[in-house]
Amino acid sequence: MCAGDTEPARPVGTLDEVGPVGDVIALEPIDAVHVTTLIDNVSDGLLVDQGPARRVGLFRPDPDGRLPRVPASLLEDGSLIDPLRAEHGFSALVSVVRSGQTRHLIFDTGLSPDGMVANMRRLGIDPLDAEAVVLSHGHFDHTTGLDGYLRAVGAPNAPVIIHPEFWSRRRIAIPGREPFEIPSTSRRAMVDAGFAIIEGRRPSFLLGGSVLITGEVDRTTPFEQGFAVHQAYRDDRWVPDPLILDDQALIVHVRDRGLVVVTGCGHAGIVNIVRYAQRLTNVRNVHAIIGGFHLSGALFDPIVGATCDALADVAPDVLVPAHCTGLRAMRTIADRFPDAFIQNSVGTRFELTSAVAA
């Protein structure tokens, strides 16, 4: 059954949306948020702790022998601690601390069926701890890990939060090349597997009002015009789909620090996303921006400078461009924001804590 199926085996849910987009949303301040990178394009075991970033190095101590090991017959010990794996994709565990209670959700699930859950095992994270799975959009480098998650938890115990256009068939059509159809998630397979699928276009709360999912992001910047070679299959034909309207982000408000914004690819434009987060919550300060900024490649090179100028106006304390941001853009961001920029790596945990709790 293809991803474009329109008749699921049983109906999906709808989010309890928080009101008209023009309204200010009262996002409850939290004491801390920990964002642990489960999947990213890079794994660097030599990185050291930096600011709020806690690293998982190659030489992890394991005095109790609890970390999983893999056989290596040519080593003296015959095995080594199972190293973390990187892949082209993104996934993070978002852990929210409020009033002494810690609650978890998964944001995106990576490219391969087993990459996310395997890295969770290597990090000692139980997939059953997640109360929800939020998918930033429908591209397979953010969704395929649901397969391994399903096998790890058995019967799914967490709802999956998506935008209604998540199911769209899509392709990349670069002039002069054969179009590449992007693997899409099957609605029927998801429902048959027992997932509680919750769809919404507008902003919505999770975890008792501690987490805000943006839903569809307003596009207001003149230079963030989307992905020009991206198409969707609608009404029996391929049509331009540069805006990728299902792209959504996650927002929390760390008390006395400001907003933390987590993105998957940032197809809506990282500046659009951050400005939308500020407008939704009426919180000006942005403490951290973590995730994909989608600035990789020749199509996006011309807007890297304007993006950095706009981010300078936002003045975040922490900038973690990841996944599809691209090396050239990352280097520019690192040069423009030397105090805020932190390189991401699989296994890194960003501990973002309120000034009172610190």
Long-range contacts (C-beta under 8 A, 24 or more apart in sequence): 1-186, 1-188, 1-189, 2-169, 2-184, 2-186, 3-167, 3-169, 3-183, 3-184, 3-185, 3-186, 3-187, 4-167, 4-168, 4-169, 4-184, 4-233, 5-167, 5-186, 5-187, 5-188, 6-187, 7-188, 8-187, 8-188, 8-191, 9-188, 9-191, 9-192, 10-191, 12-187, 12-191, 12-196, 12-197, 12-198, 12-199, 13-159, 13-196, 13-197, 13-198, 13-199, 14-198, 14-199, 14-200, 15-161, 15-198, 15-199, 15-200, 15-202, 15-204, 15-213, 15-215, 16-204, 16-205, 17-200, 17-201, 17-202, 17-203, 17-204, 17-215, 18-202, 18-203, 18-204, 18-205, 18-212, 19-202, 19-203, 20-202, 21-202, 21-203, 21-218, 21-280, 24-280, 24-281, 24-282, 25-203, 25-212, 25-280, 25-281, 26-209, 27-209, 27-210, 27-212, 27-251, 27-252, 27-253, 27-280, 27-281, 27-283, 28-98, 28-208, 28-209, 28-210, 28-253, 29-253, 29-254, 29-255, 29-256, 29-354, 30-96, 30-97, 30-98, 30-210, 30-252, 30-253, 30-254, 30-255, 30-354, 31-97, 31-98, 31-99, 31-254, 31-255, 31-353, 31-354, 31-356, 31-357, 32-96, 32-97, 32-254, 32-351, 32-352, 32-353, 32-354, 32-357, 33-94, 33-95, 33-96, 33-97, 33-252, 33-254, 33-260, 33-352, 34-93, 34-94, 34-95, 34-97, 34-349, 34-350, 34-351, 34-352, 35-92, 35-93, 35-94, 35-95, 35-260, 35-262, 35-290, 35-349, 35-350, 35-352, 36-92, 36-93, 36-95, 36-123, 36-125, 36-347, 36-348, 36-349, 36-350, 37-91, 37-92, 37-322, 37-344, 37-345, 37-346, 37-347, 37-348, 37-349, 38-91, 38-92, 38-93, 38-106, 38-110, 38-116, 38-119, 38-120, 38-123, 38-125, 38-346, 39-86, 39-87, 39-89, 39-90, 39-91, 39-108, 39-109, 39-110, 39-111, 39-115, 39-116, 39-119, 39-145, 39-346, 40-86, 40-89, 40-90, 40-322, 40-323, 40-344, 40-345, 40-346, 41-86, 41-87, 41-88, 41-89, 41-322, 41-323, 41-324, 42-86, 42-322, 42-343, 42-344, 42-345, 42-346, 43-83, 43-84, 43-85, 43-86, 43-345, 43-346, 43-347, 44-343, 44-345, 45-83, 45-84, 45-345, 47-343, 47-345, 47-348, 50-342, 50-343, 51-318, 51-342, 52-288, 52-318, 52-342, 52-350, 52-351, 52-352, 52-353, 53-320, 53-342, 53-348, 53-349, 53-350, 54-348, 54-349, 54-350, 54-351, 55-345, 55-347, 55-348, 56-84, 56-123, 56-346, 56-347, 56-348, 56-349, 58-83, 66-124, 67-122, 67-124, 68-121, 68-122, 82-122, 83-122, 84-119, 84-122, 84-123, 84-346, 84-347, 85-115, 85-118, 85-119, 85-346, 86-345, 86-346, 87-111, 87-112, 87-115, 87-141, 88-141, 88-323, 89-115, 89-141, 89-142, 89-144, 89-145, 89-323, 90-136, 90-141, 90-142, 90-264, 90-265, 90-291, 90-292, 90-322, 90-323, 90-324, 91-115, 91-116, 91-142, 91-145, 92-262, 92-290, 92-291, 93-120, 93-125, 93-130, 94-211, 94-250, 94-252, 94-262, 96-207, 96-210, 96-211, 96-252, 97-353, 97-357, 98-208, 98-210, 103-131, 103-207, 103-208, 103-210, 104-129, 104-130, 104-131, 105-130, 105-131, 105-132, 105-133, 105-134, 105-158, 105-206, 105-207, 105-211, 106-130, 106-132, 106-133, 106-134, 106-149, 106-158, 107-133, 107-134, 107-136, 107-250, 107-262, 107-264, 108-134, 108-135, 108-136, 108-142, 108-143, 108-145, 108-264, 109-133, 109-135, 109-142, 109-143, 109-144, 109-145, 109-146, 109-148, 109-149, 110-141, 110-142, 110-144, 110-145, 111-140, 111-141, 111-142, 111-144, 111-145, 112-144, 112-145, 112-148, 113-144, 113-145, 113-147, 113-148, 114-145, 114-147, 114-148, 115-145, 115-148, 116-145, 116-148, 116-149, 117-145, 117-148, 117-149, 117-151, 117-152, 118-148, 119-346, 119-347, 120-152, 122-347, 123-347, 127-152, 127-153, 128-153, 128-157, 130-158, 131-158, 131-206, 131-207, 132-158, 132-159, 132-160, 132-161, 132-206, 132-207, 133-158, 133-159, 133-160, 133-161, 134-160, 134-161, 134-206, 134-213, 134-248, 134-250, 135-160, 135-161, 135-162, 135-166, 135-264, 136-247, 136-248, 136-249, 136-263, 136-264, 136-265, 137-163, 137-166, 137-244, 137-246, 137-247, 137-248, 137-264, 137-265, 137-267, 138-162, 138-165, 138-166, 138-167, 138-168, 138-170, 138-184, 138-185, 138-246, 139-170, 139-182, 139-265, 140-182, 140-183, 140-184, 140-185, 141-323, 142-264, 142-265, 143-185, 144-183, 146-185, 146-190, 146-195, 150-193, 150-195, 155-194, 156-193, 156-194, 156-195, 156-196, 158-196, 159-195, 159-196, 159-197, 159-198, 160-190, 160-195, 160-196, 160-197, 160-198, 161-198, 161-200, 161-204, 161-206, 161-213, 162-197, 162-198, 162-199, 162-246, 163-199, 163-200, 163-201, 163-215, 163-216, 163-245, 163-246, 163-247, 163-248, 164-199, 164-200, 164-201, 164-246, 165-245, 165-246, 166-199, 166-246, 168-232, 168-233, 168-234, 168-241, 168-246, 169-232, 169-233, 170-230, 170-231, 170-232, 170-233, 170-241, 171-230, 171-231, 171-233, 171-238, 172-229, 172-230, 172-231, 173-229, 173-230, 173-231, 173-238, 174-229, 175-229, 179-231, 179-238, 203-280, 210-252, 211-250, 211-251, 211-252, 212-250, 212-251, 212-252, 212-277, 212-280, 212-281, 213-248, 213-249, 213-250, 213-251, 214-248, 214-249, 214-250, 214-251, 214-273, 214-276, 214-277, 214-280, 215-248, 216-245, 216-246, 216-248, 217-247, 217-248, 217-249, 217-268, 217-269, 217-272, 217-273, 217-276, 218-272, 218-276, 218-279, 219-243, 219-268, 219-269, 219-272, 220-272, 220-275, 220-276, 221-269, 221-271, 221-272, 221-275, 221-310, 223-303, 223-306, 223-307, 224-268, 224-269, 224-270, 224-271, 224-272, 224-303, 224-307, 226-267, 226-269, 227-267, 227-294, 227-299, 228-299, 229-299, 243-267, 243-268, 244-268, 249-273, 249-277, 249-291, 251-277, 251-280, 251-281, 253-281, 253-283, 254-287, 254-352, 254-353, 254-354, 255-354, 255-355, 255-356, 255-357, 256-354, 256-355, 256-356, 257-285, 257-287, 257-317, 257-352, 257-353, 257-354, 257-355, 258-283, 258-284, 258-285, 258-286, 258-287, 258-317, 259-283, 259-285, 259-286, 259-287, 260-287, 260-288, 260-289, 260-290, 260-352, 261-286, 261-288, 261-289, 261-290, 261-291, 262-290, 262-291, 263-289, 263-290, 263-291, 263-292, 263-293, 264-291, 264-292, 264-323, 265-291, 265-292, 265-294, 265-323, 265-324, 266-291, 266-292, 266-293, 266-294, 266-324, 267-294, 270-294, 270-295, 270-307, 270-311, 271-307, 271-310, 271-311, 271-314, 274-311, 274-314, 274-316, 275-314, 278-314, 286-314, 286-315, 286-316, 286-317, 287-316, 287-317, 287-318, 287-352, 288-316, 288-317, 288-318, 288-319, 288-320, 288-350, 288-352, 289-314, 289-316, 289-318, 289-319, 289-320, 289-321, 290-318, 290-320, 290-322, 290-344, 290-350, 291-320, 291-321, 291-322, 291-323, 292-321, 292-322, 292-323, 292-324, 292-325, 293-321, 293-322, 293-324, 293-325, 293-329, 293-333, 294-324, 294-325, 295-321, 295-324, 295-325, 295-326, 295-328, 295-329, 296-324, 296-325, 296-326, 296-327, 296-328, 296-329, 297-326, 300-326, 300-329, 301-328, 301-329, 304-328, 304-329, 304-332, 305-332, 308-332, 308-333, 308-336, 308-337, 311-336, 311-337, 312-336, 312-337, 316-340, 318-342, 318-350, 318-352, 320-344, 320-350
